Amino acid sequence: MSAIEELGITFLSLVIGILAATRLKLPPVVGVLIAGAIIGPNALQLVKENETINSFADIGATLLLFVIGIEFSLSKIIKLGLRALLMTIAKLCLTFIIVYEIALLFGIGILESIILGALFSITSTTIFSKLIKDQTQIKQEEIALLFAVLIFEDIIAVFILAFVSSLPVSIGINATDLIVSIVKSLTVMVIAYILVQRFITKIFEHISRMKTDEVLIFASFTTAALFALLANFIGLQPSIGAFLAGSLISNLKEFKRIEKTIVPFGLFFSSFFFLSMGMHFSIDIISQHWLVLSLIVITSMVAKFASVSLSVYALEKNGKSAIFAGLTMLSVGEFSLLIAREAGKFISFDFVGLTAAAVFLTSLLSGIVIINKKYVEDLIFRKITPKTRYDGRVTANYISKIIKEIEPGGGLFNTYMKELKNLIIYVATFVIINGALLLIATVFEDLNILNFSEGLLFMIRAIIHIAIFLVFGIIVFKSIDKIISETVTTFRMVDRKHIELEKKLLYSTIKLTVMMILFFITPITISLLRLPDFFSHIAVIPLILALLTLWGILKTLHSIIKNGKNERNINR
């Protein structure tokens, strides 16, 4: 069969696949993947993965990241940064650990298990957008929060993609050196991004005056191509450069006009990428790995649902919205296919086939549960007891209040910013004064006027430096004391206002004990679970909480002693 005939069959299968998916109320990606599986070498063998299809797939992968970059919104990150970041960490960590452990249980290697954990942790932005379309159950604020989570995921996925694509050339290289190399490359990309931003803005402002979309399209694609070339030149995937180019364009005044004209082109070419990935899908993959695939798909979906639903409920305190939000974030993402393709180049494990199957299954199941969301809600609400619901509301109120305090505009955030500014001023003043004294002493010594290096003058100089150090030390201590006190007060909102100080002390002591136990058992748990080394940093969290609790205990003891003295004075 000629290349033209294969291309014709490819276009026809794309149309049929997308129409079928639309008719079944499924995301178009599912239809394209199925079309690729049917016409590919593992089924009807109508189309082979020839050079033309692979070239279209490579362009599609790059443009897919370009389109995702265009949807990148810095304003959403700034507005919902803390909430979205906490949700992203909860979702990715929980899903990663569960998938990683299941893969290890089935005898899969550590590196392969790490990659599988990363692949199944990422949610599809495309499928999410399709699922929330025309849905009125979830508020716009919550949709914005979920989009911000997906943006954070995309940023993390870019780092994962950079790491995985660097692995083939990193055999024998120290892991630290590899990470440093990737960070350096990404830093070069970010610097280039910052440097050309103003230049690109001027060019697009000039082009927009021409009132012609054709030039705007070519200028956008040229920007993507240049960033892709730069990324390739410094050893990163071209698609990473395209992602940065898209995020640059998303900040332009002409963004809406560009998005309207560019996105259809990007979706056209990205369809070839999904079709190419679908060609790796076969029934044999499911039959050979059906147990591990089923377990990973089900547990990853449960982990995503639990982490997202609980996070949204804790932040927004709306049960139905929380359940719906969890149901929309179940699917495996397009970034997963990109990472799987890179990993498949140097590891014999069939990442692409498993990921394609996972995208299909999770997308299909997501569509089904969204259609039956009312049944899911009723099932969950029936299982939750009134006491659990009450405890959930109390916990959600507590977390929500803390988040509001820490977010920009909150009391704790303002305290942090104020005291941080003061600390910078104090330290700078301390350095300047000591530097000036040192300079004066050096000048006098060079001119042979006075010698501050020995005798009485040395003692005077030392006393002055010590006095300055003590004064600034006290000032800095007060500032740090205020920061810690405000933090402890904020995190102890769970305490009743009128609880006796002795009960507070007991409560804090128990909490301190629990935190210290967690600090000591966390490394042991991580070792037993054979988690990657970077998880060892989790032990820092209970240690920090323990130190904050200890500070609270000391403050409570101080209050008890102070109250005792006051009572004795009154009795006298």
C-alpha positions in Angstrom: 0.0 0.0 0.0 1.4 3.4 -1.0 2.1 6.2 1.4 -0.8 8.3 -0.1 -3.3 5.4 0.4 -2.1 5.0 4.0 -2.5 8.7 4.6 -6.0 8.6 3.2 -7.0 5.7 5.4 -5.4 7.6 8.4 -7.5 10.7 7.7 -10.7 8.6 7.3 -10.0 6.7 10.5 -9.5 10.0 12.4 -12.8 11.3 11.2 -14.7 8.1 12.1 -13.0 7.8 15.5 -13.7 11.4 16.5 -17.4 11.1 15.3 -17.9 7.8 17.1 -16.4 9.3 20.3 -18.6 12.4 20.1 -21.7 10.3 19.5 -20.9 8.2 22.6 -20.2 11.4 24.6 -16.6 10.4 25.1 -13.5 12.6 24.6 -12.2 12.7 21.0 -8.8 11.4 22.3 -10.5 8.0 23.0 -11.8 7.7 19.5 -8.5 8.6 18.0 -6.6 6.0 20.1 -9.1 3.3 19.2 -8.9 4.3 15.5 -5.1 3.9 15.7 -5.4 0.5 17.4 -7.8 -0.8 14.8 -5.9 0.3 11.6 -2.5 -0.3 13.2 -0.1 -3.2 12.9 -1.6 -5.1 15.9 -5.1 -5.3 14.3 -6.2 -4.8 10.7 -2.7 -3.8 9.6 -4.1 -1.2 7.2 -1.4 1.4 8.2 2.1 0.8 9.4 4.2 3.3 11.4 6.0 4.7 8.4 8.2 7.8 8.2 5.3 10.0 7.2 3.1 9.0 10.2 6.0 9.3 12.6 6.9 12.8 11.3 3.3 13.9 11.7 3.3 12.3 15.2 6.5 14.2 16.2 5.0 17.5 14.9 1.8 16.6 16.8 3.7 16.0 20.1 5.4 19.3 19.8 2.2 21.2 18.9 0.3 19.4 21.6 2.7 20.9 24.2 2.4 24.3 22.4 -1.4 24.3 22.7 -1.1 23.2 26.4 1.3 26.1 26.9 -1.1 28.5 25.3 -3.7 27.4 28.0 -1.1 28.2 30.7 -2.3 31.1 32.8 0.1 32.9 35.1 -2.7 34.9 36.6 -4.4 31.6 37.8 -1.2 30.4 39.3 -0.8 33.7 41.3 -4.4 33.8 42.4 -4.8 30.2 43.4 -1.2 29.2 43.8 -1.1 27.9 47.3 -4.4 26.0 47.2 -3.6 24.5 43.7 0.0 23.6 44.8 -1.2 21.8 47.9 -3.8 19.9 45.9 -1.2 19.0 43.2 1.2 17.6 45.8 -1.5 15.6 47.6 -2.8 14.1 44.3 0.6 13.3 42.7 2.2 11.9 45.9 -0.7 9.7 46.8 -1.2 8.3 43.3 2.5 7.9 42.7 3.1 5.9 45.9 0.2 3.6 45.3 1.1 2.8 41.7 4.8 2.5 42.5 4.1 0.0 45.3 1.7 -2.1 43.2 4.3 -2.2 40.3 7.0 -3.4 42.8 4.7 -6.1 44.2 4.4 -7.5 40.6 8.1 -7.7 40.3 8.6 -4.7 38.0 12.0 -3.0 38.3 12.5 0.1 40.5 13.1 2.5 37.5 10.1 1.1 35.6 8.0 1.4 38.7 9.0 5.1 39.2 8.1 5.9 35.6 4.8 4.0 35.9 4.0 6.0 39.1 4.7 9.2 37.3 2.7 8.2 34.2 -0.5 7.3 36.1 -0.3 10.3 38.4 -0.9 12.9 35.7 -4.4 13.9 34.6 -5.4 14.8 31.0 -6.2 18.5 30.6 -7.9 17.7 27.3 -10.2 15.1 28.7 -10.9 17.3 31.8 -11.9 20.2 29.6 -14.3 17.8 27.7 -15.8 16.4 30.9 -16.6 19.8 32.5 -18.1 21.3 29.3 -21.7 22.3 29.9 -21.6 21.1 33.5 -23.4 23.5 35.9 -22.9 21.4 39.1 -19.4 22.8 39.7 -18.8 26.5 40.3 -16.5 28.6 38.1 -14.1 29.2 41.1 -13.7 25.5 41.6 -13.1 25.0 37.8 -10.4 27.6 38.0 -8.8 25.9 41.0 -8.8 22.5 39.1 -7.3 24.2 36.0 -4.6 25.7 38.2 -3.9 22.2 39.6 -3.5 20.9 36.0 -1.2 23.8 35.2 1.1 22.8 38.1 0.9 19.2 36.9 1.9 20.3 33.4 4.9 22.2 34.9 6.0 19.1 36.9 5.4 16.9 33.9 7.8 19.1 31.8 10.5 18.4 34.4 9.7 14.6 34.3 9.8 14.7 30.5 13.2 16.4 30.6 14.4 13.9 33.1 13.2 10.8 31.2 14.4 12.1 27.8 17.9 12.6 29.4 18.2 9.1 30.8 19.5 7.4 27.6 22.6 9.5 27.7 23.0 9.3 31.5 24.1 5.7 31.9 27.0 5.8 34.3 26.3 9.4 35.2 25.7 10.4 38.9 22.0 11.1 39.5 22.9 14.5 41.0 24.9 15.4 38.0 22.0 14.5 35.8 19.5 16.6 37.7 22.0 19.5 37.7 22.4 19.2 34.0 18.6 19.2 33.4 18.2 22.2 35.7 20.9 24.1 33.8 19.2 23.3 30.5 15.8 24.4 31.8 17.4 27.6 33.3 18.8 28.4 29.9 15.3 28.0 28.4 13.7 30.2 31.1 16.4 32.9 30.6 15.8 32.8 26.8 12.0 33.0 27.6 12.5 36.2 29.7 15.0 37.8 27.3 12.8 37.4 24.2 9.5 38.1 25.9 9.6 41.9 25.3 10.9 41.4 21.7 8.1 38.9 20.9 5.5 41.2 22.4 6.6 44.1 20.1 6.6 41.9 17.0 3.1 40.5 17.7 1.8 44.0 18.5 3.1 45.1 15.1 1.6 42.0 13.3 -1.8 42.5 15.0 -2.2 45.9 13.3 -2.1 44.1 9.9 -5.6 42.6 10.6 -4.6 39.3 9.0 -4.7 36.0 10.8 -2.4 34.3 8.3 0.7 36.2 9.5 -0.3 35.7 13.1 -0.5 32.0 12.6 3.0 31.8 10.9 4.5 34.1 13.6 3.1 31.8 16.4 4.4 28.6 14.7 7.8 30.3 14.1 8.0 31.2 17.8 7.2 27.5 18.7 9.8 26.2 16.2 12.5 28.5 17.4 12.0 27.5 21.1 11.8 23.9 20.0 15.1 24.2 18.2 16.7 25.9 21.2 15.5 23.1 23.5 16.8 20.4 21.1 20.2 22.3 20.9 20.7 22.3 24.7 19.6 18.6 25.0 15.9 18.9 26.0 12.9 17.6 24.1 11.7 20.1 21.4 8.2 19.8 22.9 9.4 21.4 26.1 10.5 24.5 24.1 7.1 24.5 22.4 5.4 24.5 25.8 7.4 27.6 26.9 6.6 29.3 23.6 2.9 28.6 24.1 3.1 30.0 27.7 4.8 33.1 26.3 2.1 33.7 23.7 -0.6 33.2 26.4 0.6 36.4 28.0 0.2 38.5 24.9 -2.6 41.0 24.4 -3.5 39.2 21.1 -3.9 35.9 23.1 -7.6 35.3 22.4 -7.2 35.9 18.7 -4.1 33.7 18.5 -5.8 30.9 20.5 -8.8 31.0 18.1 -6.6 30.5 15.0 -3.9 28.3 16.4 -5.7 25.7 18.5 -7.5 23.9 15.6 -4.1 23.5 13.8 -2.6 22.1 17.0 -5.4 19.7 17.5 -5.2 18.5 13.9 -1.5 17.6 14.2 -1.8 16.3 17.8 -4.4 13.8 16.5 -1.6 12.1 14.6 0.3 11.8 17.8 -2.6 10.1 19.6 -3.2 7.9 16.5 0.4 6.9 16.5 0.2 6.0 20.2 -2.9 4.1 19.5 -1.1 1.9 17.0 1.0 0.5 19.9 -2.2 -0.6 21.7 -3.1 -4.3 21.3 -5.3 -6.8 23.0 -2.2 -8.9 23.7 -0.9 -6.1 26.1 -4.1 -6.2 28.1 -4.2 -10.1 28.1 -0.6 -10.3 29.2 -0.7 -7.6 31.9 -4.5 -7.6 32.7 -4.1 -8.0 36.4 -1.4 -5.4 37.1 -3.1 -3.0 34.6 -6.5 -3.4 36.2 -5.1 -2.9 39.7 -3.1 0.1 38.7 -5.9 1.7 36.8 -8.5 1.2 39.6 -6.2 2.2 42.4 -4.8 5.2 40.6 -8.4 6.4 39.9 -9.4 5.8 43.5 -6.3 7.7 44.7 -7.0 10.6 42.3 -10.6 10.8 43.3 -9.9 10.6 47.0 -7.1 13.2 47.0 -8.9 15.7 44.7 -12.4 15.3 46.4 -11.0 15.6 49.9 -8.8 18.6 48.9 -11.7 20.4 47.2 -14.0 19.7 50.2 -11.3 20.9 52.6 -10.8 24.1 50.7 -14.3 24.9 49.3 -16.6 22.9 51.8 -19.0 21.8 49.2 -19.7 18.0 49.2 -21.3 17.6 45.8 -18.8 19.9 44.0 -16.0 18.0 45.7 -17.3 14.6 44.4 -17.8 16.0 40.9 -14.3 17.5 40.9 -12.8 14.2 41.9 -14.7 12.4 39.1 -13.3 14.8 36.4 -9.6 14.2 37.3 -9.5 10.4 36.9 -8.1 10.1 33.4 -4.4 9.5 32.5 -3.0 12.5 30.6 -1.5 13.2 27.2 1.7 14.2 29.0 1.8 10.5 30.1 1.9 9.4 26.5 4.8 11.8 25.7 6.8 10.5 28.7 5.9 6.9 27.9 7.2 7.4 24.3 10.5 8.8 25.6 10.9 6.0 28.2 10.1 3.3 25.6 13.1 4.4 23.6 15.6 3.0 26.1 13.6 0.6 28.4 12.2 -2.6 26.9 9.1 -2.3 29.1 6.1 -1.5 26.9 5.2 1.9 28.5 3.4 3.2 25.4 1.1 0.2 25.0 0.2 0.2 28.7 -0.3 4.0 28.8 -2.4 4.0 25.6 -4.6 1.3 27.2 -4.7 3.3 30.5 -5.8 6.5 28.6 -8.5 4.5 26.9 -9.8 2.8 30.0 -9.6 5.8 32.3 -11.2 8.1 29.8 -14.0 5.5 29.2 -14.6 5.0 32.9 -14.5 8.8 33.5 -17.2 9.3 30.9 -19.3 6.6 32.5 -19.0 7.9 36.1 -19.7 11.5 35.0 -22.9 10.3 33.3 -23.8 8.4 36.5 -22.5 11.1 39.0 -25.9 11.3 40.8 -25.6 7.6 41.7 -22.0 8.1 42.9 -23.0 11.0 45.1 -25.9 9.1 46.6 -23.7 6.1 47.3 -21.1 8.2 49.0 -23.5 10.3 51.0 -25.3 7.1 52.2 -22.0 5.6 53.5 -21.0 8.8 55.4 -22.4 8.9 59.0 -23.6 12.2 60.5 -20.7 12.1 62.9 -18.2 11.7 60.1 -19.9 14.5 58.2 -19.7 16.8 61.2 -16.0 15.9 61.8 -15.4 16.6 58.1 -17.0 20.0 58.3 -15.0 20.9 61.4 -11.7 19.8 59.7 -12.6 21.6 56.5 -13.3 24.8 58.4 -10.0 24.5 60.2 -8.0 23.9 57.0 -9.8 26.6 55.1 -9.1 29.2 57.8 -5.4 28.3 57.9 -5.2 28.5 54.1 -6.9 31.9 54.1 -4.4 33.1 56.7 -1.4 31.8 54.7 -2.6 33.0 51.3 -1.8 36.6 50.0 -3.9 39.0 51.9 -4.2 36.7 55.0 -3.1 37.8 58.4 -0.3 35.3 58.7 0.9 36.0 55.1 1.0 39.8 55.9 3.0 39.0 59.1 5.4 36.9 57.2 5.9 39.6 54.6 6.3 42.4 57.1 8.7 40.5 59.4 10.7 39.1 56.4 11.1 42.7 55.2 12.2 43.7 58.6 14.7 40.8 58.9 16.2 41.7 55.5 16.6 45.4 56.7 18.1 44.2 60.1 20.6 41.9 58.5 21.6 44.4 55.8 22.0 47.1 58.5 24.1 44.8 60.7 26.3 43.9 57.7 26.7 47.6 56.7 27.6 48.8 60.3 30.1 46.0 60.9 31.5 46.4 57.4 31.9 50.2 58.0 33.6 49.6 61.3 36.0 47.1 59.8 36.7 49.5 56.9 37.4 52.4 59.3 39.7 50.2 61.4 41.6 49.0 58.3 42.0 52.6 57.0 43.4 53.8 60.4 45.8 50.9 60.5 47.0 51.4 57.0 47.6 55.1 57.8 49.4 54.1 61.0 47.1 56.3 63.0 45.6 53.7 65.3 46.1 49.9 65.6 42.8 48.1 66.4 44.4 44.6 66.2 45.9 44.5 69.7 45.7 45.9 73.1 43.0 48.2 74.5 41.8 49.3 71.1 41.2 45.7 70.1 39.2 45.1 73.2 37.1 48.2 72.6 36.6 47.1 68.9 35.6 43.6 70.1 33.1 45.0 72.7 31.5 47.3 70.1 31.1 44.4 67.6 29.7 42.1 70.4 27.3 44.9 71.5 26.1 45.4 68.0 25.6 41.7 67.5 23.6 41.4 70.8 21.4 44.4 69.9 20.6 43.1 66.5 20.3 39.5 67.8 17.6 40.6 70.2 15.8 42.6 67.5 16.0 39.6 65.1 14.9 37.2 67.9 11.8 39.3 68.5 11.0 39.3 64.9 11.4 35.5 64.6 9.4 35.1 67.9 6.5 37.1 66.3 6.6 34.9 63.2 6.6 31.7 65.2 4.0 32.9 67.6 1.6 33.9 64.8 2.2 30.6 63.1 1.5 28.6 66.3 -1.6 30.7 67.0 -2.9 30.1 63.4 -2.3 26.4 63.5 -3.8 26.1 67.0 -7.2 27.5 65.9 -8.5 23.9 66.5 -8.2 24.6 70.3 -11.4 25.8 72.0 -11.1 29.5 73.0 -11.9 28.8 76.7 -10.0 25.6 77.2 -7.8 25.6 80.3 -4.1 26.2 79.8 -3.3 22.9 81.4 -5.4 21.1 78.8 -3.7 23.0 76.1 -0.4 21.9 77.4 -1.5 18.3 77.5 -2.9 18.5 74.0 0.3 20.1 72.7 2.4 17.5 74.4 0.5 14.6 72.8 0.8 16.4 69.4 4.5 16.8 69.9 4.9 13.1 70.8 3.0 12.1 67.7 5.0 14.4 65.5 8.3 13.0 66.9 7.2 9.5 66.3 6.3 10.3 62.7 9.7 12.0 62.3 11.5 8.8 63.4 9.3 6.2 61.6 9.0 8.1 58.3 12.6 7.1 57.1 12.0 3.5 58.2 8.6 3.4 56.3 10.2 4.9 53.2 13.0 2.3 53.4 10.5 -0.6 53.8 8.4 0.7 50.9 11.5 1.1 48.8 10.5 4.5 47.7 12.9 6.7 45.8 15.5 8.7 47.9 13.8 12.1 47.4 10.8 10.9 49.6 13.2 11.0 52.6 12.7 14.7 52.7 9.1 14.1 53.8 10.5 13.5 57.3 11.3 17.3 57.5 7.5 18.0 57.7 6.8 16.3 61.1 10.0 17.8 62.4 9.0 21.3 61.5 5.5 20.7 63.0 7.2 19.3 66.1 9.3 22.4 66.5 6.3 24.6 66.1 4.4 22.6 68.7 7.4 22.8 71.1 7.4 26.5 70.7 3.6 26.5 71.5 4.3 24.4 74.6 6.9 26.9 75.8 4.5 29.8 75.2 1.8 27.9 77.1 4.2 27.2 80.0 5.1 30.8 80.1 1.4 31.8 80.3 0.8 29.2 83.1 3.7 30.6 85.1 2.5 34.2 84.4 -1.1 33.4 85.5 0.2 31.6 88.6 2.2 34.7 89.6 -0.9 37.0 89.0 -3.1 34.7 91.1 -0.6 34.8 93.9 -0.4 38.6 93.7 -4.2 38.8 93.9 -4.4 36.5 96.9 -1.9 38.7 98.7 
